[in-house]
Amino acid sequence: MYQGGHLAQPYWKWQKSMGVDSCLDKADEQHGLRIWRVEKMKLVAVPTSKFGTFFTGDAYLVLHRDEDSAHLHIWHGEKASSDEKGASALFATQLDDSLQGRPVQHREVQGNESDLFMSYFPSGIKYQEGGVDSGFQKVDTAPASVQRLYHVKGKKNVRAKQVEMSWASFNSGDCFILDLGQTIYQWCGTQSNMFERQKAGEFANSIRDLERRGKSQVVIVEDGEEPAEMTGVLGVKPPLKEGNPQEDIQADKSHSQMASLAKVSDATGKMTLTPVASQNPFSKNMLQSEDCFVLDNGVCGKIYVWKGRGANSEEKRAALKVAEDVITQRNYPSNTQVEIIPEGLETAFFKQFFKAWN
């Protein structure tokens, strides 16, 4: 996990000199999906007829708003330049400011987009070679249908981890969440414990309420009572591995070492991460409203940045850059997902690293 130190700041000064892009003037007045592309260091709205097509050499902002929530995604093509990536982060800061810091922010990397991002495009997304000035017309399509499986395991430190969509991932001693978009199945093994069942319910409900905005249904399935939709996706159910209570104890120990927490500060004039705790579950009281914090779970593919309501503007604006620096310094894969969460909008997947947070 990240152990502290100063963070690079290659474009913060540029950020202060940039005015608010006129393209974002009325962003707080419209609901639904809006998309912008960085073109020659300016932000240009993408027409609805082009929604779902992304140039591999460009960077985009994708905003989805409704009455109850707002999600802002920063999408980077695999061939986007560092200047375009930097500009997209700065424009995202402007858009976040215009929305009073309400959106949950997500960094999306081509080929490793979140399921929430993919859910905006029922017909799939298309990768188009080149960039804004390119004449290439080759288009690759990525399916948008949601199909994912989470393994929920532990006793005191129960965690959910995405695993391969296969019966081989299952065992009778744990719980699993099979997310098929419209229906989210909470599958409980015959030997699963009460803590795993409770956490599986929390995770399934969080996906329904926050990612699907209440439009999916959660169905609880007991081992041996699998509906046709489950077997249609996973195939004929084979005999499953039996559960081992000792594995839950071992999982608790492993889970406690999977994440660390650090505080973001610019008190010295440079953005610095100060370690708070190297093992979880953390205490909720460690998150102080006047600061921002980085929860490093990069070994499992995700970095969270928590923005306190009272944190200063520089710390809030630096959130994405701080997360990217952690990814670089810890040698995590470049497509590691980043989620920036305003205080009060925490998901069950974030809360799972804290004790006694309901």
C-alpha positions as CSV (number, residue, x, y, z in Angstrom):
1,M,0.0,0.0,0.0
2,Y,1.1,3.6,-0.4
3,Q,3.3,4.7,2.5
4,G,3.2,8.5,2.1
5,G,5.4,11.2,0.5
6,H,5.0,14.1,-1.9
7,L,2.9,13.8,-5.0
8,A,3.8,15.1,-8.4
9,Q,1.9,18.2,-9.6
10,P,2.6,18.7,-13.3
11,Y,-0.6,20.6,-14.2
12,W,-2.0,22.1,-11.1
13,K,-0.7,25.6,-11.9
14,W,-2.3,25.3,-15.4
15,Q,-5.6,24.5,-13.7
16,K,-5.7,27.8,-11.8
17,S,-5.2,29.7,-15.1
18,M,-8.1,28.0,-16.9
19,G,-11.5,29.6,-17.0
20,V,-14.7,27.6,-16.7
21,D,-15.5,26.1,-20.1
22,S,-18.7,27.5,-21.6
23,C,-19.7,24.0,-22.6
24,L,-20.4,23.3,-19.0
25,D,-22.4,26.4,-18.2
26,K,-25.8,24.6,-18.0
27,A,-24.6,21.2,-16.9
28,D,-26.5,21.5,-13.6
29,E,-29.8,22.1,-15.4
30,Q,-30.2,18.8,-17.3
31,H,-30.8,15.3,-16.3
32,G,-29.9,12.1,-18.3
33,L,-26.7,11.4,-20.1
34,R,-24.3,14.0,-21.5
35,I,-20.9,13.4,-23.1
36,W,-18.0,15.8,-24.0
37,R,-14.7,15.2,-25.8
38,V,-11.4,17.0,-25.3
39,E,-10.6,18.5,-28.7
40,K,-7.5,20.6,-29.1
41,M,-7.5,21.3,-25.3
42,K,-11.1,22.5,-25.4
43,L,-14.3,20.7,-24.4
44,V,-16.8,19.9,-27.1
45,A,-20.2,18.4,-26.6
46,V,-20.8,15.0,-28.3
47,P,-24.2,14.8,-30.2
48,T,-26.6,12.1,-29.0
49,S,-26.3,10.4,-32.4
50,K,-22.6,9.7,-31.5
51,F,-23.2,8.4,-28.0
52,G,-21.4,5.1,-27.4
53,T,-18.6,5.7,-29.9
54,F,-15.2,6.6,-28.4
55,F,-12.0,7.4,-30.2
56,T,-9.0,5.5,-28.8
57,G,-6.8,8.5,-29.0
58,D,-9.0,10.9,-27.1
59,A,-10.3,11.7,-23.6
60,Y,-14.0,12.2,-22.7
61,L,-16.2,13.3,-19.8
62,V,-19.5,11.3,-19.4
63,L,-22.1,12.7,-17.0
64,H,-25.2,10.9,-15.9
65,R,-27.7,12.7,-13.6
66,D,-31.1,12.0,-12.3
67,E,-33.2,13.3,-9.4
68,D,-31.3,11.3,-6.8
69,S,-27.7,10.9,-8.0
70,A,-24.9,12.1,-10.3
71,H,-22.0,10.2,-11.7
72,L,-19.1,11.7,-13.6
73,H,-16.9,9.4,-15.6
74,I,-13.5,10.5,-17.0
75,W,-12.8,8.1,-20.0
76,H,-9.3,7.8,-21.4
77,G,-8.6,6.0,-24.7
78,E,-5.5,3.8,-24.7
79,K,-3.7,6.2,-27.1
80,A,-4.8,9.5,-25.5
81,S,-2.0,11.9,-24.9
82,S,-0.9,13.0,-21.5
83,D,-2.1,16.5,-22.3
84,E,-5.6,15.3,-23.2
85,K,-5.7,13.2,-20.0
86,G,-4.6,16.2,-17.9
87,A,-7.1,18.5,-19.6
88,S,-10.0,16.0,-19.0
89,A,-9.1,15.9,-15.3
90,L,-9.2,19.7,-15.1
91,F,-12.5,19.9,-17.0
92,A,-13.9,17.3,-14.6
93,T,-12.9,19.5,-11.7
94,Q,-14.7,22.4,-13.3
95,L,-17.8,20.3,-13.9
96,D,-17.7,18.9,-10.3
97,D,-17.5,22.5,-9.0
98,S,-20.5,23.6,-11.1
99,L,-22.4,20.7,-9.5
100,Q,-21.4,21.7,-6.0
101,G,-19.2,18.5,-5.6
102,R,-22.2,16.2,-5.8
103,P,-21.1,13.7,-8.4
104,V,-19.3,10.4,-7.6
105,Q,-16.4,10.5,-10.0
106,H,-14.9,7.5,-11.8
107,R,-11.8,7.1,-13.9
108,E,-12.5,4.8,-16.8
109,V,-9.8,3.2,-19.0
110,Q,-10.4,1.7,-22.4
111,G,-11.1,-2.0,-22.0
112,N,-11.6,-1.9,-18.3
113,E,-14.8,0.3,-18.0
114,S,-17.0,-0.1,-14.9
115,D,-20.3,-1.9,-15.2
116,L,-22.1,1.4,-14.3
117,F,-20.4,3.1,-17.2
118,M,-21.4,0.3,-19.6
119,S,-25.0,0.4,-18.4
120,Y,-25.5,3.7,-20.1
121,F,-25.0,2.1,-23.5
122,P,-27.5,-0.8,-24.0
123,S,-26.4,-1.4,-27.5
124,G,-22.7,-1.5,-26.6
125,I,-19.8,0.9,-27.0
126,K,-17.6,1.3,-30.0
127,Y,-13.8,1.9,-30.0
128,Q,-12.9,4.0,-33.1
129,E,-9.2,4.1,-34.0
130,G,-7.4,7.4,-34.0
131,G,-8.5,10.7,-32.5
132,V,-10.3,13.9,-33.3
133,D,-8.1,14.7,-36.2
134,S,-7.9,11.1,-37.4
135,G,-9.4,9.7,-40.6
136,F,-9.4,6.1,-39.4
137,Q,-12.9,4.5,-39.6
138,K,-12.2,1.0,-38.0
139,V,-14.7,0.4,-35.2
140,D,-14.6,-2.3,-32.6
141,T,-17.7,-3.1,-30.5
142,A,-17.6,-3.9,-26.8
143,P,-20.8,-5.5,-25.4
144,A,-22.6,-3.6,-22.7
145,S,-24.7,-6.3,-21.2
146,V,-23.9,-6.6,-17.4
147,Q,-22.8,-10.0,-16.3
148,R,-20.5,-10.3,-13.3
149,L,-20.0,-12.5,-10.3
150,Y,-18.9,-11.5,-6.8
151,H,-17.5,-13.9,-4.1
152,V,-18.5,-12.8,-0.6
153,K,-16.3,-14.5,2.1
154,G,-15.2,-14.0,5.7
155,K,-16.5,-13.9,9.2
156,K,-15.3,-10.7,10.9
157,N,-13.8,-9.1,7.9
158,V,-16.3,-10.1,5.1
159,R,-15.3,-8.9,1.7
160,A,-16.7,-9.0,-1.8
161,K,-14.4,-9.7,-4.7
162,Q,-15.2,-10.0,-8.4
163,V,-14.4,-13.5,-9.7
164,E,-14.7,-15.5,-13.0
165,M,-18.3,-16.1,-14.2
166,S,-18.2,-19.8,-13.7
167,W,-19.6,-22.5,-11.4
168,A,-15.9,-23.3,-10.7
169,S,-15.8,-20.0,-8.7
170,F,-18.6,-21.3,-6.4
171,N,-18.4,-23.3,-3.2
172,S,-21.0,-24.3,-0.7
173,G,-19.4,-22.5,2.2
174,D,-19.7,-18.9,1.0
175,C,-22.2,-16.4,-0.6
176,F,-22.1,-15.1,-4.2
177,I,-23.7,-12.2,-6.1
178,L,-24.6,-12.9,-9.7
179,D,-25.4,-9.6,-11.3
180,L,-27.3,-9.9,-14.6
181,G,-28.4,-6.3,-14.9
182,Q,-32.1,-6.5,-14.5
183,T,-31.9,-9.2,-11.8
184,I,-29.2,-9.5,-9.1
185,Y,-29.1,-12.9,-7.5
186,Q,-27.8,-13.3,-4.0
187,W,-26.8,-17.0,-3.8
188,C,-26.2,-18.5,-0.4
189,G,-24.2,-21.7,0.0
190,T,-25.6,-24.3,2.5
191,Q,-22.6,-23.8,4.8
192,S,-22.3,-20.0,4.5
193,N,-22.3,-18.0,7.7
194,M,-24.7,-15.3,8.9
195,F,-22.1,-12.6,8.4
196,E,-21.6,-13.5,4.7
197,R,-25.4,-13.6,4.1
198,Q,-25.8,-10.2,5.7
199,K,-23.0,-8.6,3.7
200,A,-24.1,-10.3,0.5
201,G,-27.5,-8.6,1.0
202,E,-25.9,-5.2,1.6
203,F,-23.8,-5.5,-1.6
204,A,-26.7,-6.6,-3.8
205,N,-28.9,-3.8,-2.5
206,S,-26.1,-1.3,-3.1
207,I,-25.8,-2.4,-6.7
208,R,-29.6,-2.1,-7.1
209,D,-30.0,1.3,-5.4
210,L,-26.8,3.1,-6.5
211,E,-25.8,1.6,-9.9
212,R,-29.3,0.7,-11.2
213,R,-31.1,3.5,-9.4
214,G,-33.6,1.1,-8.0
215,K,-34.6,-0.4,-11.4
216,S,-33.2,-3.9,-10.8
217,Q,-34.6,-6.6,-8.5
218,V,-32.6,-8.5,-5.9
219,V,-33.5,-12.3,-5.6
220,I,-32.2,-14.4,-2.8
221,V,-31.3,-18.0,-4.0
222,E,-30.5,-20.9,-1.7
223,D,-28.0,-23.5,-2.8
224,G,-29.9,-26.1,-4.8
225,E,-32.8,-23.8,-5.8
226,E,-31.1,-22.0,-8.8
227,P,-33.6,-20.5,-11.3
228,A,-33.4,-21.1,-15.0
229,E,-31.8,-17.7,-15.7
230,M,-28.8,-18.6,-13.5
231,T,-28.2,-21.9,-15.1
232,G,-28.8,-20.4,-18.5
233,V,-25.8,-18.1,-17.9
234,L,-23.5,-20.4,-15.8
235,G,-24.5,-23.8,-17.4
236,V,-25.5,-27.0,-15.7
237,K,-24.5,-26.9,-12.0
238,P,-21.8,-29.4,-11.1
239,P,-21.1,-30.7,-7.6
240,L,-19.6,-27.8,-5.7
241,K,-16.6,-27.7,-3.5
242,E,-17.5,-27.8,0.2
243,G,-16.9,-24.9,2.5
244,N,-14.2,-24.9,5.2
245,P,-14.7,-22.7,8.3
246,Q,-10.9,-22.5,8.7
247,E,-10.8,-20.7,5.3
248,D,-13.0,-17.9,6.7
249,I,-10.5,-17.3,9.4
250,Q,-7.6,-17.2,6.9
251,A,-9.7,-14.9,4.7
252,D,-10.3,-12.5,7.6
253,K,-6.5,-12.2,8.1
254,S,-5.8,-11.7,4.4
255,H,-8.6,-9.2,4.0
256,S,-7.2,-7.1,6.8
257,Q,-4.0,-6.6,4.8
258,M,-5.7,-5.8,1.5
259,A,-6.2,-2.1,2.0
260,S,-4.6,1.0,3.7
261,L,-5.9,4.4,4.5
262,A,-4.0,7.7,4.1
263,K,-4.9,11.4,4.6
264,V,-4.4,13.9,1.8
265,S,-2.9,17.3,2.9
266,D,-1.5,20.4,1.2
267,A,-0.4,22.0,4.5
268,T,3.2,22.1,3.4
269,G,2.4,23.6,0.0
270,K,2.7,20.2,-1.7
271,M,0.1,17.5,-1.8
272,T,1.2,14.8,0.7
273,L,-0.2,11.5,1.8
274,T,0.1,10.7,5.5
275,P,-0.6,7.1,6.5
276,V,-3.5,6.6,8.9
277,A,-3.9,2.9,9.1
278,S,-2.2,-0.1,7.3
279,Q,-4.8,-2.7,8.2
280,N,-8.6,-2.8,8.1
281,P,-11.3,-2.8,9.1
282,F,-10.9,0.9,9.8
283,S,-12.8,3.0,12.2
284,K,-15.3,5.3,10.5
285,N,-14.1,8.1,12.8
286,M,-10.8,8.1,10.9
287,L,-12.6,9.9,8.1
288,Q,-12.6,13.5,9.1
289,S,-14.9,15.9,7.2
290,E,-12.3,18.6,6.9
291,D,-9.9,16.3,4.9
292,C,-9.7,14.0,1.9
293,F,-8.5,10.4,2.3
294,V,-7.2,7.7,-0.1
295,L,-8.3,4.1,0.5
296,D,-5.7,2.0,-1.3
297,N,-7.1,-1.3,-2.5
298,G,-5.1,-1.3,-5.6
299,V,-3.9,-4.9,-5.1
300,C,-7.5,-5.8,-5.9
301,G,-7.8,-3.3,-8.7
302,K,-9.4,-0.2,-7.2
303,I,-8.4,3.1,-5.5
304,Y,-11.0,5.1,-3.6
305,V,-10.7,8.8,-2.8
306,W,-13.1,10.1,-0.1
307,K,-13.8,13.8,-0.1
308,G,-14.9,15.3,3.2
309,R,-17.5,18.1,3.0
310,G,-15.1,20.5,4.7
311,A,-11.9,19.7,2.8
312,N,-10.3,22.6,1.0
313,S,-10.8,23.1,-2.7
314,E,-7.2,22.3,-3.6
315,E,-7.4,18.9,-1.9
316,K,-10.7,18.1,-3.6
317,R,-9.4,19.2,-7.0
318,A,-6.3,17.1,-6.6
319,A,-8.2,13.9,-5.9
320,L,-7.8,12.2,-9.3
321,K,-4.2,13.2,-9.6
322,V,-3.4,11.8,-6.1
323,A,-5.0,8.5,-7.0
324,E,-3.1,8.3,-10.3
325,D,0.2,9.0,-8.4
326,V,-0.6,6.2,-6.0
327,I,-1.2,3.8,-9.0
328,T,2.2,4.9,-10.5
329,Q,4.2,4.8,-7.3
330,R,2.8,1.4,-6.2
331,N,3.3,-0.1,-9.7
332,Y,-0.4,-1.1,-10.0
333,P,-1.8,-1.8,-13.5
334,S,-2.4,1.4,-15.5
335,N,-6.1,0.4,-15.9
336,T,-6.7,0.3,-12.1
337,Q,-10.1,1.8,-11.5
338,V,-10.5,5.0,-9.5
339,E,-13.6,6.1,-7.6
340,I,-13.9,9.5,-6.0
341,I,-16.7,9.6,-3.4
342,P,-18.2,12.7,-1.7
343,E,-18.9,12.4,2.0
344,G,-22.4,10.9,2.4
345,L,-22.5,9.0,-0.9
346,E,-20.4,6.0,0.2
347,T,-21.3,2.6,-1.3
348,A,-21.4,-0.8,0.4
349,F,-18.2,-1.6,-1.5
350,F,-16.4,1.3,0.2
351,K,-18.0,0.8,3.6
352,Q,-16.9,-2.9,3.7
353,F,-13.5,-1.7,4.8
354,F,-14.9,0.0,7.9
355,K,-16.3,-1.6,11.0
356,A,-19.8,-0.8,12.4
357,W,-20.8,1.3,9.4
358,N,-24.4,0.6,8.4
